[in-house]
Amino acid sequence: MMIIPVLIFIAILSLLIIVHEFGHFIAARKNGVRVEQFSLGFGPQIFKKKLGATEFSISLIPLGGFVKMAGDSQAEYLGKPDEYFFKSPGKRFQIIFLGPCLNYILGFLFFWLIFFIGYPSLTTKVGGLMDGYGAQIAGLKVGDQITVIQGKKINYWEDLQQEIHKIKAGDKVKLEVRRKSENLNFEVVLKDKVVTEESGKKQALGILGITPSDEILEVKHGFFIAAYLGLEKTFALTLMTYQGLWKLVSGKISMRDSMTGPLGIFFITSKAAKLGWIALLHLIAVLSVSLAIFNLLPLPILDGGHLFLLLLEKIRKKALALKTEEIINTIGFVLLIGMTLFVTYNDILRLYGERISKLVK
């Protein structure tokens, strides 16, 4: 049965890559740049077809893709009007930026769709209490419905989690609870707990010490409200991602605990597939936004790195020397391969570390 998760993983990855590369493709064509190749995947080609000046191909390894434009490196540039380097920095900026931009838009559209068509969500009814944690100590009971947290009304479990995650372990949380026909108030001290996420990453969080009941409601919104909520969700994810990147750069969290690679994404995809197509749509939205943000980082070989070099060119009034460009691209390629190997190694340890240890013993 492993074949189905693999196919779903390849389909999701292919969608994100096609959307990204189509952004580069359409911006290049709009700005009069000849596109020589549009490839999904790397390695040996298993399909190719030439349409106009562009060869469209699918390769064996579906872990990336590229758009090859005429004269898109100084070594190949001949000074023809339909070449990439013939265009102004502003037009080249459009070509590079539209790839991650379309990924970002795709993420928003999928969030919008989820809010519009409806999705199942757990209510805030308490299904269980964890021994020794704040909720039990404060006097909450199974069946209590949490209606307000820190003065904010809530209806769904995910809203409760979001509010709790804003608060540090050890702090007190004010709750309003509906118990049968009574409204009761509680102060609960959050307790630190290490939780394991779907990707296998471990994270310390402050928790109330409750588990949800199996009571589920379908959440559905009108067309325009869904669009607003989709935007809000996209911006919230963006903010959370940049906060995570800042913590990574400042040393507050390690790369080992904060990043996942293709293996981790495959594991998450497999879990989402078991939960249904709404969970898959949500995963695609999250991955698409995350891919856009990652690609815009000012690192060599990524789109953000190319945009940074364009900014330098604009300031200097000339492009970097050919040798300098080659060195930067080589460094970027080595860094990217190194990072991929590192996160894949971490994924293996997180997901299969215990099994490997048992085999070694």
C-alpha positions as CSV (number, residue, x, y, z in Angstrom):
1,M,0.0,0.0,0.0
2,M,3.1,2.3,0.1
3,I,2.5,3.1,-3.6
4,I,-0.5,5.4,-2.9
5,P,1.3,7.7,-0.5
6,V,4.3,7.8,-2.9
7,L,2.0,8.8,-5.8
8,I,0.3,11.4,-3.7
9,F,3.7,12.8,-2.6
10,I,4.9,13.0,-6.2
11,A,1.6,14.6,-7.3
12,I,1.8,17.3,-4.6
13,L,5.5,18.0,-5.3
14,S,4.9,18.2,-9.0
15,L,2.0,20.6,-8.6
16,L,4.2,23.0,-6.5
17,I,7.1,22.7,-8.9
18,I,4.9,23.3,-12.0
19,V,3.3,26.3,-10.5
20,H,6.6,27.8,-9.5
21,E,8.3,27.2,-12.9
22,F,5.2,28.4,-14.8
23,G,5.7,31.7,-13.0
24,H,9.2,32.0,-14.4
25,F,8.0,30.8,-17.8
26,I,5.1,33.1,-18.2
27,A,7.1,36.1,-17.0
28,A,9.9,35.3,-19.4
29,R,7.5,35.0,-22.3
30,K,5.8,38.2,-21.4
31,N,9.1,40.1,-21.3
32,G,10.2,38.7,-24.7
33,V,12.7,36.1,-23.4
34,R,13.0,32.8,-25.4
35,V,12.4,29.8,-23.1
36,E,14.4,26.8,-24.4
37,Q,13.3,24.2,-21.9
38,F,10.6,23.7,-19.2
39,S,11.5,20.6,-17.2
40,L,9.8,18.8,-14.4
41,G,12.3,16.7,-12.4
42,F,16.0,15.9,-13.0
43,G,18.0,13.1,-14.4
44,P,17.1,11.0,-17.5
45,Q,14.1,12.3,-19.5
46,I,11.1,10.0,-19.7
47,F,9.0,12.3,-21.8
48,K,9.7,15.4,-24.0
49,K,7.8,17.4,-26.5
50,K,8.7,20.6,-28.3
51,L,6.1,23.3,-28.7
52,G,7.3,26.4,-30.5
53,A,10.7,27.3,-29.2
54,T,10.3,25.4,-25.9
55,E,11.0,21.8,-25.1
56,F,8.7,20.5,-22.4
57,S,10.0,17.5,-20.5
58,I,9.5,15.2,-17.6
59,S,12.5,13.6,-16.0
60,L,12.9,10.5,-13.7
61,I,13.7,12.2,-10.4
62,P,10.6,14.4,-9.4
63,L,12.4,16.5,-6.8
64,G,12.6,19.8,-8.6
65,G,12.4,21.4,-12.0
66,F,13.7,24.3,-14.0
67,V,13.1,26.7,-16.8
68,K,16.1,27.2,-19.2
69,M,16.0,30.6,-20.8
70,A,18.2,31.7,-23.7
71,G,21.3,33.6,-22.5
72,D,20.5,33.1,-18.8
73,S,24.1,33.0,-17.8
74,Q,26.9,35.3,-18.8
75,A,28.9,32.5,-20.4
76,E,26.0,31.8,-22.9
77,Y,24.9,35.4,-23.4
78,L,25.3,36.4,-27.1
79,G,23.7,39.9,-26.9
80,K,20.4,38.9,-28.7
81,P,17.2,40.7,-27.9
82,D,15.4,37.5,-26.8
83,E,18.0,36.5,-24.2
84,Y,17.6,36.9,-20.5
85,F,20.7,39.0,-19.9
86,F,19.6,41.4,-22.7
87,K,16.7,42.5,-20.5
88,S,16.8,45.3,-17.9
89,P,17.2,44.4,-14.2
90,G,13.6,45.3,-13.7
91,K,12.3,42.8,-16.2
92,R,14.7,40.1,-14.9
93,F,13.3,40.8,-11.4
94,Q,9.8,40.1,-12.7
95,I,10.9,36.8,-14.3
96,I,12.6,35.6,-11.1
97,F,10.0,36.9,-8.6
98,L,6.9,35.5,-10.3
99,G,7.9,31.9,-9.5
100,P,7.7,32.2,-5.7
101,C,4.9,34.7,-6.1
102,L,2.7,32.1,-7.8
103,N,3.5,29.6,-5.1
104,Y,2.4,32.1,-2.5
105,I,-0.8,32.9,-4.4
106,L,-1.5,29.1,-4.7
107,G,-1.2,28.7,-1.0
108,F,-3.7,31.5,-0.4
109,L,-6.2,30.1,-3.0
110,F,-6.1,26.7,-1.3
111,F,-6.7,28.2,2.2
112,W,-9.6,30.2,0.6
113,L,-11.0,27.0,-0.8
114,I,-10.8,25.2,2.5
115,F,-12.6,28.0,4.4
116,F,-15.3,28.2,1.6
117,I,-16.2,24.5,1.1
118,G,-15.9,23.7,4.8
119,Y,-13.7,21.6,7.0
120,P,-14.2,19.5,10.1
121,S,-12.9,20.9,13.4
122,L,-12.9,19.6,16.9
123,T,-14.9,21.7,19.4
124,T,-13.4,23.0,22.7
125,K,-15.1,20.3,24.8
126,V,-12.8,18.6,27.2
127,G,-12.5,14.9,26.4
128,G,-9.8,14.0,28.9
129,L,-7.5,15.4,31.7
130,M,-3.8,14.7,32.0
131,D,-2.7,13.7,35.5
132,G,-0.6,16.4,37.3
133,Y,-1.3,19.2,34.8
134,G,-2.9,22.6,35.3
135,A,-6.4,21.8,34.1
136,Q,-6.8,18.9,36.5
137,I,-5.3,20.8,39.4
138,A,-7.6,23.9,38.7
139,G,-10.7,21.7,38.8
140,L,-11.8,21.3,35.1
141,K,-13.8,18.2,34.4
142,V,-14.4,16.0,31.4
143,G,-17.4,17.4,29.4
144,D,-16.6,21.1,30.2
145,Q,-16.8,23.4,27.2
146,I,-14.1,26.1,27.1
147,T,-15.7,29.2,25.7
148,V,-13.3,32.1,26.5
149,I,-9.5,32.2,26.9
150,Q,-7.7,35.3,28.2
151,G,-10.9,37.3,27.4
152,K,-11.2,36.0,23.8
153,K,-14.2,33.9,22.7
154,I,-13.3,30.6,21.0
155,N,-15.4,27.9,19.4
156,Y,-12.9,25.4,18.0
157,W,-10.0,23.3,19.3
158,E,-7.5,24.8,16.8
159,D,-8.3,28.3,18.1
160,L,-7.7,27.1,21.6
161,Q,-4.3,25.7,20.6
162,Q,-3.3,28.9,18.9
163,E,-4.1,31.0,21.9
164,I,-2.3,28.6,24.3
165,H,0.9,28.5,22.1
166,K,1.1,32.3,22.5
167,I,1.6,31.9,26.3
168,K,4.7,30.7,28.1
169,A,4.9,27.7,30.3
170,G,4.5,28.6,33.9
171,D,2.1,31.5,33.2
172,K,-1.5,31.5,34.3
173,V,-4.3,31.3,31.8
174,K,-7.8,32.7,32.5
175,L,-10.6,30.4,31.1
176,E,-14.3,30.7,31.0
177,V,-16.0,27.3,31.0
178,R,-19.6,26.2,30.3
179,R,-20.5,23.2,32.6
180,K,-24.0,22.1,31.9
181,S,-26.0,25.3,32.6
182,E,-23.3,27.1,34.5
183,N,-20.5,29.5,33.4
184,L,-17.4,29.0,35.5
185,N,-14.1,30.8,35.7
186,F,-10.7,29.1,36.2
187,E,-7.0,30.1,36.3
188,V,-4.8,27.4,34.9
189,V,-1.0,27.2,35.1
190,L,0.6,26.0,31.9
191,K,3.0,23.2,32.2
192,D,5.9,22.5,29.9
193,K,5.7,19.4,27.7
194,V,7.8,18.1,24.9
195,V,5.6,17.1,22.0
196,T,6.4,15.3,18.8
197,E,5.1,16.9,15.6
198,E,4.0,14.9,12.5
199,S,7.4,15.3,10.9
200,G,9.0,13.7,14.0
201,K,10.4,17.1,15.2
202,K,10.3,17.6,19.0
203,Q,9.1,20.9,20.5
204,A,8.6,22.1,24.0
205,L,5.2,23.8,24.5
206,G,3.2,25.1,27.4
207,I,-0.1,23.1,27.7
208,L,-3.2,23.1,29.7
209,G,-3.2,19.3,30.2
210,I,-6.5,18.5,28.4
211,T,-7.3,16.3,25.4
212,P,-10.2,17.0,23.0
213,S,-13.5,15.1,22.9
214,D,-14.6,13.5,19.6
215,E,-17.3,16.2,19.1
216,I,-16.8,17.7,15.6
217,L,-18.4,20.6,13.8
218,E,-18.1,21.5,10.1
219,V,-16.7,25.0,9.7
220,K,-17.9,26.8,6.6
221,H,-17.8,30.5,5.6
222,G,-19.2,32.7,2.8
223,F,-17.2,33.5,-0.3
224,F,-15.8,36.8,0.8
225,I,-15.3,35.9,4.5
226,A,-13.5,32.8,3.3
227,A,-11.2,35.0,1.2
228,Y,-10.4,37.2,4.2
229,L,-9.7,34.2,6.4
230,G,-7.5,32.7,3.6
231,L,-5.5,35.9,3.6
232,E,-5.3,36.0,7.4
233,K,-4.1,32.4,7.5
234,T,-1.5,33.0,4.7
235,F,-0.1,36.1,6.6
236,A,-0.1,34.3,9.9
237,L,1.8,31.4,8.4
238,T,4.2,33.9,6.8
239,L,4.8,35.7,10.1
240,M,5.3,32.4,11.9
241,T,7.8,31.2,9.3
242,Y,9.9,34.4,9.5
243,Q,9.8,34.2,13.3
244,G,11.1,30.7,13.1
245,L,13.8,31.8,10.7
246,W,14.9,34.6,13.0
247,K,15.1,32.1,15.9
248,L,17.2,29.9,13.7
249,V,19.6,32.7,12.7
250,S,19.8,34.0,16.3
251,G,20.6,30.6,17.7
252,K,17.4,30.2,19.8
253,I,16.5,27.0,17.9
254,S,18.8,24.6,16.0
255,M,18.5,23.7,12.4
256,R,18.2,20.0,13.5
257,D,15.0,20.8,15.3
258,S,13.4,23.3,12.9
259,M,13.9,22.0,9.4
260,T,12.6,19.0,7.5
261,G,13.5,17.6,4.1
262,P,11.8,15.4,1.4
263,L,11.7,12.4,3.6
264,G,9.9,14.4,6.4
265,I,7.5,15.9,3.9
266,F,6.7,12.5,2.5
267,F,5.9,11.3,6.1
268,I,3.7,14.3,6.7
269,T,1.9,13.7,3.3
270,S,1.3,10.1,4.2
271,K,-0.4,11.1,7.5
272,A,-2.4,13.9,5.7
273,A,-3.7,11.4,3.1
274,K,-5.1,9.2,5.9
275,L,-7.1,12.2,7.2
276,G,-8.8,13.0,3.9
277,W,-8.6,15.4,1.0
278,I,-9.2,18.5,3.2
279,A,-6.1,17.7,5.1
280,L,-4.2,17.3,1.8
281,L,-5.4,20.7,0.6
282,H,-4.2,22.3,3.8
283,L,-0.8,20.6,3.5
284,I,-0.5,21.8,-0.1
285,A,-1.3,25.3,1.0
286,V,1.3,25.3,3.8
287,L,4.0,23.7,1.6
288,S,3.3,26.2,-1.2
289,V,3.6,29.3,1.0
290,S,6.7,27.8,2.7
291,L,8.3,27.1,-0.6
292,A,7.7,30.7,-1.7
293,I,9.3,32.0,1.5
294,F,12.3,29.6,1.3
295,N,12.9,30.5,-2.3
296,L,13.0,34.2,-1.6
297,L,15.8,33.8,1.0
298,P,18.9,35.8,-0.2
299,L,21.0,32.6,-0.6
300,P,23.0,31.8,-3.7
301,I,21.2,29.6,-6.3
302,L,17.8,30.4,-4.8
303,D,15.5,33.0,-6.4
304,G,16.2,35.3,-3.5
305,G,19.9,35.0,-4.2
306,H,19.3,36.0,-7.8
307,L,17.2,38.9,-6.7
308,F,20.0,40.1,-4.4
309,L,22.5,40.0,-7.2
310,L,20.1,42.0,-9.4
311,L,20.0,44.6,-6.6
312,L,23.8,44.7,-6.6
313,E,23.8,45.1,-10.3
314,K,21.3,48.0,-10.1
315,I,23.5,49.7,-7.5
316,R,26.8,49.0,-9.3
317,K,25.3,49.8,-12.8
318,K,26.9,46.6,-14.1
319,A,26.6,42.8,-13.7
320,L,29.1,40.8,-11.7
321,A,32.1,39.4,-13.4
322,L,31.7,36.0,-15.1
323,K,34.2,34.3,-12.7
324,T,32.4,35.8,-9.6
325,E,29.1,34.6,-10.9
326,E,30.4,31.1,-11.4
327,I,32.0,31.0,-7.9
328,I,28.7,32.2,-6.3
329,N,26.6,29.6,-8.2
330,T,29.1,26.8,-7.2
331,I,28.9,27.9,-3.5
332,G,25.1,28.0,-3.7
333,F,24.9,24.6,-5.2
334,V,27.2,23.0,-2.6
335,L,25.3,24.7,0.2
336,L,22.0,23.5,-1.2
337,I,23.2,19.9,-1.6
338,G,24.7,20.0,1.9
339,M,21.6,21.4,3.5
340,T,19.5,18.7,1.7
341,L,21.7,15.9,2.9
342,F,21.7,17.4,6.5
343,V,17.9,17.7,6.8
344,T,17.5,14.2,5.2
345,Y,19.9,12.7,7.7
346,N,17.9,14.5,10.5
347,D,14.7,13.1,9.1
348,I,16.1,9.6,9.2
349,L,17.2,10.0,12.8
350,R,13.8,11.5,13.9
351,L,11.7,9.0,12.0
352,Y,13.7,5.8,12.2
353,G,16.3,6.5,14.9
354,E,14.9,4.1,17.4
355,R,14.6,1.3,14.8
356,I,18.2,1.8,13.7
357,S,19.4,1.8,17.3
358,K,17.6,-1.6,17.9
359,L,19.1,-3.0,14.7
360,V,22.6,-1.9,15.7
361,K,22.3,-3.4,19.1
